Amino acid sequence: MNAIALAAIGLFIFVLGYRFYSKFVAEKIYRLDPNYVTPAHRYKDGVDFVPTNKFVLWGHHFTSVAGAAPILGPAIAVYWGWLPAVLWVVFGTVFAAGVHDFGTLVVSVRNKGQSMGTLANKLVGQRAKILFLFIILILVLMVNAVFAWVIANLFITFPSSVLPVFIQIPLAVWIGHAVYKRNAKMLVPSLVALAVMYLVAVLAAEYQILQIDLVRYMGGEDGAGIFGLGAISSAFFIWIVVLMIYVYIASTLPVWKLLQPRDFINSHQLVVGLGILYLGLLFTNPSITAPITNPDANDVSWFPLLFITIACGAISGFHGLVSSGTSSKQLNKETDARFVGYAGAVGEGVLALISIIAVITLFPNADAFKESYNSFAAASGGGLGNFVLGASQLANGLGIPAEVASTIVSIIVVSFAATTLDTSVRLMRYIISELGTEYKVPALEKTHVATTIAVVSSAALVLIPEGPNGFGSGGYLLWPLFGTSNQLLAGINLLLISIWLKRLGRNYLITLIPMVFLMFMTLYAMISQVFTQWAWWNEQSSTLLFVFGALILGFALWICLTAISTLMSKNQTPLDPNE
């Protein structure tokens, strides 16, 4: 099939989904009220509750939920062939992700900007709330570890991307000060900031002196490094420390100082990056060389792992945490929720689609694809690198030099991942503080105590030297569990939204149907992984994955049984739709 035709069909379905389905959901199911006073206005504090223009908030929301996951997941999942990956991305986005992200945002806005974990108490009960908060805590901990691992490795592989990424920080602080203290407009300064970043990227790609290459500084790949770790492991350790210092500061600052302006810059990166890739696709008109389905992919079954491997880009529980954790506190009007929530999910679907196309058009023929994707492990280890190379190849069709193209692509991936990391640490702080309140531990309610716990535990997890991968393999090892936990959380979120809709007397099938599908796939996958793959009695056992997986599975089953019982109960107190 022609790659341009594939992209056109996918984009057309996304447009139809937003134009018609999201409108139906907004008007008939969620029933948005333009006059409703949102938490951003009701509890405005200039730190977390800040009324925000819907385009700026969409930029924050999208870049927070995107990260590297809608790139990495699809780049791995094409191992089973491109057709299953495309179908799950396109229809998952329209009928599952859009409804989920939109719904968690609306439910939170209607409940004082509270997180889905807190709302579990109101909808299901106190025990469910505590269990849900612990699941979320474990998930965001894994998100921190996985994305820190991704960023550190990209900095090592593409040292020309480091300087442009770090230049974005002071530029974003300057924009935040200009906008919120001097009432300047954000659009022009953010475009200038993006131009400065890409100018530095071009220069760094051409001149080695501007490349912050820690491995080269320590004598190359065979260098001794620090603490006897070797040059590569030492560089990885240093970048993790730097990243954790950064997220500590970034996640404790008021959102207007760094988070919002940086995310608005990154939203321009999205537009520019997607524009470059889709225009490059149009000008190069590459052939799809990967197979429609891959009959040789028999070491790991696509069912149900396809629906776990592609989380962000089809549906992701982490999106619900962002919707109810930060975005709901910044929503200016309730009617903006459709654009921020549903269109945010569509934006991620558009990114996931081009990620698939970049990989399946990279190789000269099917044999070369199968040689690179000769096993699921090979797909997992090389998927992100294949995307960067494939995206660079598309960008090269516009006359952008290969080295500059790969630098810009890596900057986009790192910027999104860093935004997710910042937001995730902020969410982890909220949850730790909330647990401190619940268990009457005042120290945990303090911002810097909760943030310290979040940062230190995340750094410890990503640096775990488990298995043959050695030092710093924790983030890599957690990817399979991240996918299943993420989808499990999405299923629980949909279940909670279904209970909320039922108690309001509204049609809840639009959330119940994707919930049932997702819970079946996820529980099937998680039970298989925990007890037939990671447990200590198997050859491929992993203590790290088994412990985390068993805890999450146990908590999730408990919540699901309680929530399903609540959903089926006929003796529920109706909710006030005007709350």
Secondary structure, DSSP 4 states (H G I P E B T S, - for coil): -BHHHHHHHHHHHHHHIIIIIHHHIIIIIS---TT---HHHHT--SSS---B-HHHHHHHHHHHHHTTHHHHHHHHHGGG-HHHHHHHHHHHIIIIIHHHHHHHHHHHHTTTT--HHHHHHHHT-HHHHHHHHHHHHHHHHHHHHHHHHHHHHHHHH-GGGHHHHHHHHHHHHHHHHHHHHH---SHHHHHHHHHHHHHHHHHHHH-GGG---HHHHTTSTT---STTS-HHHHHHHHHHHHHHHHHHHHHHS-TTTTHHHHHHHHHHHHHHHHHHHHHHHHHH--B--S-SS-TT--SS-HHHHHHHH--TTT--HHHHHHHHHTGGGTBSSGGGHIIIIIHHHHHHHHHHHHHHHHHHTTSSSHHHHHHHTSSHHHHHHHHHHHHHHHHHHHHHTTT--HHHHHHHHHHHHHHHHHHHHHHHHHHHHHHHHHHHHHTT-GGGGSHHHHHHHHHHHHHHHHT---STT-TT-HHHHTHHHHHHHHHHHHHHHHHHHHHHHHHTT---HHHHHHHHHHHHHHHHHHHHHIIIIISTTSTT--HHHHHHHHHHHHHHHHHHHHHHHHHH-S--PPP-TT-
